[in-house]
Amino acid sequence: MTRVPAVVSDGLRDRLRHEFSRAELAELASAIAWENNRGRLNQALGVRPSGFAEGMVCAVPEFATS
């Protein structure tokens, strides 16, 4: 979705349909589109990273299994 032109293959679309409901797919596509728009706007306005992460990543918390 973030490439120009925005093309999603039929294969990927079919795999996503098996994993997500229509509402979940709509929400996922909306979130991707929003972040893509925000990133492009920041780039166009010259907004640069603030150094909060300095190349680091956010750790995904582990879930305890019972």
C-alpha positions as CSV (number, residue, x, y, z in Angstrom):
1,M,0.0,0.0,0.0
2,T,2.9,2.4,0.6
3,R,4.4,2.0,-2.9
4,V,3.7,4.2,-5.8
5,P,1.5,3.1,-7.4
6,A,-0.3,1.4,-4.6
7,V,-0.7,-2.2,-5.8
8,V,-1.7,-5.1,-3.6
9,S,-1.4,-8.5,-5.3
10,D,-4.4,-10.8,-5.5
11,G,-2.4,-13.5,-3.6
12,L,-1.7,-11.2,-0.7
13,R,-5.3,-10.0,-0.6
14,D,-6.5,-13.6,-0.5
15,R,-4.2,-14.5,2.3
16,L,-5.3,-11.4,4.3
17,R,-9.0,-12.3,3.8
18,H,-8.3,-15.7,5.4
19,E,-6.7,-14.1,8.4
20,F,-8.9,-11.1,9.0
21,S,-12.5,-10.1,8.9
22,R,-13.7,-7.4,6.5
23,A,-13.9,-4.9,9.4
24,E,-10.3,-5.9,10.5
25,L,-9.0,-5.5,7.0
26,A,-10.6,-2.1,6.7
27,E,-9.0,-1.0,10.0
28,L,-5.6,-2.4,9.0
29,A,-5.7,-0.6,5.6
30,S,-6.8,2.6,7.3
31,A,-4.0,2.5,9.8
32,I,-1.4,1.8,7.0
33,A,-2.8,4.6,4.9
34,W,-2.7,7.0,7.9
35,E,0.9,6.2,8.8
36,N,1.9,6.5,5.2
37,N,0.3,9.9,4.9
38,R,1.8,11.1,8.1
39,G,5.3,9.9,7.1
40,R,5.0,11.6,3.7
41,L,3.7,14.8,5.2
42,N,6.6,14.9,7.8
43,Q,9.1,14.3,5.0
44,A,7.6,17.0,2.8
45,L,7.7,19.5,5.7
46,G,11.3,18.6,6.6
47,V,10.4,17.0,10.0
48,R,13.3,14.9,11.1
49,P,13.6,12.2,13.7
50,S,13.9,13.6,17.3
51,G,16.3,10.9,18.5
52,F,14.0,9.2,20.9
53,A,14.9,5.7,19.6
54,E,18.3,6.3,18.1
55,G,17.9,3.3,15.8
56,M,16.6,1.1,18.6
57,V,13.3,-0.9,18.4
58,C,10.4,-1.3,20.7
59,A,10.5,-4.7,22.4
60,V,7.3,-6.7,22.1
61,P,6.2,-7.9,25.5
62,E,6.1,-11.6,26.1
63,F,2.8,-13.0,27.2
64,A,2.9,-15.4,30.2
65,T,1.5,-18.8,29.5
66,S,-0.5,-20.6,32.1
